[in-house]
Amino acid sequence: MNTKTLDDIPARPIIYMEADVNSHRALVYNEKKEVLEVFLISIEEKLIQDFLTLPDDKKLEVIDFVDFLKSRNNKQLELMMDDIISENAEALKELAK
């Protein structure tokens, strides 16, 4: 069996890395701007990559926006539940007996 170790893998410094938002690809370049690797990244990885490049004040804005989205989603869920309860009030009263 031919087993490789880390010492067998040639060192290739990452000079530049970019992510393509539409395809979620990440490109790794060497110092000659030659593409060394192309790999897919998840939406979460892309978000983290972009988040880490932001200044602290912008990071706080992102956190606030995420909290807003979660709050809005919870409010929509509450409204749907209220609609279900009001639409089925008669049946719920019967079941409560």
C-alpha positions as CSV (number, residue, x, y, z in Angstrom):
1,M,0.0,0.0,0.0
2,N,1.4,3.4,-1.0
3,T,0.7,5.8,2.0
4,K,1.6,9.5,1.7
5,T,2.5,11.6,4.6
6,L,2.4,15.4,4.9
7,D,6.1,15.5,4.0
8,D,5.3,13.9,0.6
9,I,2.9,16.7,-0.4
10,P,4.7,19.6,-2.0
11,A,4.3,22.9,-0.2
12,R,2.2,25.4,-2.2
13,P,1.8,28.7,-0.5
14,I,-1.7,30.3,-0.9
15,I,-1.1,33.7,-2.2
16,Y,-4.6,34.7,-3.0
17,M,-8.0,33.1,-2.5
18,E,-11.4,34.3,-3.9
19,A,-14.9,33.0,-3.6
20,D,-17.5,33.1,-6.4
21,V,-20.9,34.0,-4.8
22,N,-23.0,32.4,-7.6
23,S,-21.3,29.0,-7.7
24,H,-19.9,28.9,-4.2
25,R,-16.5,28.1,-5.6
26,A,-13.3,29.1,-4.0
27,L,-10.2,29.5,-6.2
28,V,-6.7,29.3,-4.7
29,Y,-3.8,30.9,-6.6
30,N,-0.1,30.8,-6.4
31,E,2.3,33.7,-6.7
32,K,2.1,33.5,-10.5
33,K,-1.7,33.8,-10.3
34,E,-2.1,30.3,-11.5
35,V,-5.1,28.4,-10.1
36,L,-3.9,25.7,-7.8
37,E,-7.3,24.4,-6.6
38,V,-11.0,24.9,-7.2
39,F,-13.4,23.6,-4.6
40,L,-17.0,24.2,-3.6
41,I,-17.8,25.9,-0.4
42,S,-21.1,25.9,1.5
43,I,-23.2,29.0,2.0
44,E,-22.2,29.0,5.6
45,E,-18.5,28.9,4.7
46,K,-19.0,31.7,2.3
47,L,-20.8,33.8,4.9
48,I,-18.1,33.2,7.4
49,Q,-15.3,34.0,4.9
50,D,-17.0,37.3,4.0
51,F,-17.9,38.1,7.6
52,L,-14.3,37.8,8.7
53,T,-13.1,40.4,6.2
54,L,-15.5,43.0,7.6
55,P,-14.5,45.7,10.1
56,D,-16.0,45.3,13.6
57,D,-18.7,47.9,13.1
58,K,-20.0,46.1,10.0
59,K,-19.8,42.8,11.8
60,L,-22.2,44.2,14.5
61,E,-24.6,45.3,11.7
62,V,-24.6,41.8,10.3
63,I,-25.3,40.4,13.8
64,D,-28.2,42.9,14.2
65,F,-29.6,41.9,10.8
66,V,-29.5,38.2,11.6
67,D,-31.3,38.9,14.9
68,F,-33.9,40.9,12.9
69,L,-34.5,38.1,10.4
70,K,-34.9,35.6,13.3
71,S,-37.3,37.9,15.0
72,R,-39.3,38.4,11.9
73,N,-39.5,34.7,11.2
74,N,-40.7,34.1,14.8
75,K,-43.4,36.8,14.4
76,Q,-44.6,35.2,11.1
77,L,-44.8,31.8,12.8
78,E,-46.8,33.4,15.7
79,L,-49.2,35.0,13.2
80,M,-49.7,31.7,11.3
81,M,-50.5,29.9,14.6
82,D,-53.0,32.7,15.6
83,D,-54.7,32.2,12.2
84,I,-54.9,28.4,12.7
85,I,-56.4,28.8,16.2
86,S,-59.0,31.4,15.0
87,E,-59.9,29.3,12.0
88,N,-60.4,26.2,14.1
89,A,-61.9,27.9,17.2
90,E,-65.1,25.8,17.1
91,A,-63.3,22.5,16.8
92,L,-60.9,23.5,19.6
93,K,-63.8,24.3,21.9
94,E,-65.4,20.9,21.2
95,L,-62.1,19.2,21.9
96,A,-61.7,21.1,25.2
97,K,-65.0,19.6,26.6
